[in-house]
Amino acid sequence: MTIQRVRFIASPPARKRFIVALMLMGLVASSSACRLVDGDKGISDTTADQEVAKVAGWTRIATTEKYLVVANVLPGEVMFTTAEADAQNPTEGELIIRGIGNPVGDHVRHVEAHIYDRTTGLPRSDVTTSILLLNRTTGEREIVAATLMQDINTGALDIHYGNNIAVRSNSDLRLIVTVDGEEVTLDGHLD
């Protein structure tokens, strides 16, 4: 296993914006996990174990020459158009900026890729992105529609590409994310 050291070339303000964006992503991801704990019950009973399985996912980070890619496989997210968000005033979910969102359902996961410029540290919403999901356990290959979106609450700091897609549990997954012709491969296991 080779560990690649990443040199981040950016001005101090750009580095600060980048670090804040990563911290916000961590807070958003951890807020889902916090919903699992119910008072003093903890998460030790069977029902709670099933709830853990529903929200468990993974995050991986990789770099290309120009981009930092933070990929997540998370529980399915309700995705709203601007008109739907204005009418419904949702308190959680994703706001579609460009593209079409797939619905949430059984075995649906939200597969997303956050793209950051390695020079400035800023999120990119103007790149051509594709996401391919390979289930290495079953051999299935699925193209994930690279819809541009952002978290309803976090806003523009959480801009990313991805969509909801059915994914079998207990699988070894590989995401191949291509950004303006530069490709990264990210592997993880989904319980």
C-alpha positions, 0 to 999 in steps of 0.5 A: 500500500502506497500512501501519497502525500498531498501538497496543498498549494494555496494562499492562507485564506484559501486554505482556511475556506477549504478547511472550513468546508471539510469541517462542515462536511464532517458535521453534516455527516456526523449529524446523521450518526447523532440521530441514532442515539436515543437518550440512555438507550444507546445503540445496543439493541437489535432495532438500533443495530438496524438503524445503524445499518441504514445510516452507515456508509463511508467517505474516501478522499483522493486527488488528481493533478488539479482536484481533491475528490471527497466521495461519500456513500450515505443513506438515501437523501430526498432531493428537491428542485428549487420550486419544491424547496420553495413550496415545501420548506424542507429542513433536510435533504438536497437542493438540486442545482442542475440535473434530475434527482432520483427518489429514495427507496429500499436499498437506496444510497446517496452517492456523491463526490465533492470536487475541490480545486487543489490550488484554491481549495474552493468547491467546483461546480463548473466541471464535467463530472462522471461517477461509476459505481462498481459492486465488486461483490456482485459484479454490477456496474451502475452509472450514477447521474452526476446531478449538481446539488447542495445540502438544504442547510449547509448551502453552497459550501456543500456543493457536490455531484451525485444522486440516489441509487440502489446499492446492495448491502454487504458489498465491496464497492468501487467508485470511479470519479472522473473530473474533466478527464482526470480519474480517481478510484475509491474503494469501500465496504458497505454493510 
